[in-house]
Amino acid sequence: YCDRGGMLAAGQQMAPVIVLNEIYQNGGHGVYCW
């Protein structure tokens, strides 16, 4: 799953998050994939 808005749910326990901030940009937020 990728969250291009960078809005991760608070308290949500997921696998290690890969921040592709320098590759993809969306409104100043990076792309978070897990």
Backbone bond lengths (Angstrom), bond angles and torsions (degrees), N, CA, C in turn:
res aa  C-N    CA-C-N  psi(-1)  N-CA   C-N-CA  omega(-1)  CA-C   N-CA-C  phi
1 Y - - - 1.464 - - 1.521 109.90 -
2 C 1.317 116.62 136.55 1.457 120.88 178.29 1.519 110.21 -122.08
3 D 1.323 115.70 133.30 1.456 121.35 -178.86 1.524 108.31 -114.61
4 R 1.322 116.26 96.97 1.460 119.65 -176.37 1.521 112.69 -74.58
5 G 1.315 116.50 -14.06 1.451 118.49 179.35 1.515 111.68 -83.40
6 G 1.349 115.60 -17.26 1.449 119.64 179.95 1.519 112.56 75.59
7 M 1.346 116.58 14.15 1.461 120.18 -178.52 1.529 109.44 -99.81
8 L 1.321 115.26 90.22 1.459 119.69 179.51 1.516 109.51 -87.04
9 A 1.314 115.80 139.70 1.462 119.84 -179.41 1.525 110.16 -64.16
10 A 1.312 116.12 134.90 1.468 121.19 -178.24 1.522 110.12 -67.08
11 G 1.335 114.92 134.32 1.453 120.04 177.62 1.512 113.58 79.01
12 Q 1.329 116.01 3.22 1.468 118.90 -178.97 1.519 110.21 -80.75
13 Q 1.302 116.59 121.62 1.460 121.83 -178.53 1.518 109.65 -94.27
14 M 1.338 115.62 110.46 1.458 119.83 -178.86 1.520 109.51 -123.12
15 A 1.337 114.85 179.51 1.460 120.09 176.01 1.527 108.10 -69.14
16 P 1.333 118.68 166.98 1.462 121.32 179.59 1.524 111.65 -49.33
17 V 1.307 114.46 133.21 1.468 120.58 -176.53 1.519 111.15 -92.19
18 I 1.316 114.80 132.39 1.463 120.31 177.19 1.526 107.61 -101.09
19 V 1.314 115.29 118.15 1.456 119.53 -178.30 1.526 109.76 -97.06
20 L 1.345 114.32 111.93 1.460 119.34 -179.46 1.514 109.34 -100.23
21 N 1.325 114.52 49.76 1.454 120.54 -173.69 1.524 112.83 -63.62
22 E 1.323 117.28 -32.96 1.458 120.39 -176.13 1.524 112.16 -86.06
23 I 1.339 116.98 -8.80 1.457 120.65 -177.51 1.525 110.54 -100.78
24 Y 1.321 116.54 -47.74 1.450 120.44 -178.99 1.521 109.83 -119.77
25 Q 1.306 116.36 138.09 1.460 121.25 179.55 1.531 108.98 -126.16
26 N 1.331 115.56 140.74 1.455 119.72 177.68 1.521 108.07 -150.68
27 G 1.311 116.71 100.14 1.447 119.90 179.17 1.518 111.89 65.16
28 G 1.338 116.88 27.45 1.454 120.71 179.15 1.513 112.83 86.29
29 H 1.349 117.12 -1.68 1.466 120.76 179.60 1.523 109.41 -104.94
30 G 1.303 116.09 148.52 1.454 120.95 178.26 1.518 110.65 -84.13
31 V 1.307 115.91 177.64 1.462 121.54 179.10 1.521 108.24 -100.69
32 Y 1.324 115.69 120.76 1.461 120.62 -178.66 1.524 109.33 -103.72
33 C 1.335 116.72 120.26 1.468 120.96 -179.03 1.520 110.66 -121.25
34 W 1.318 116.13 141.08 1.459 121.38 175.96 1.504 110.49 -153.25
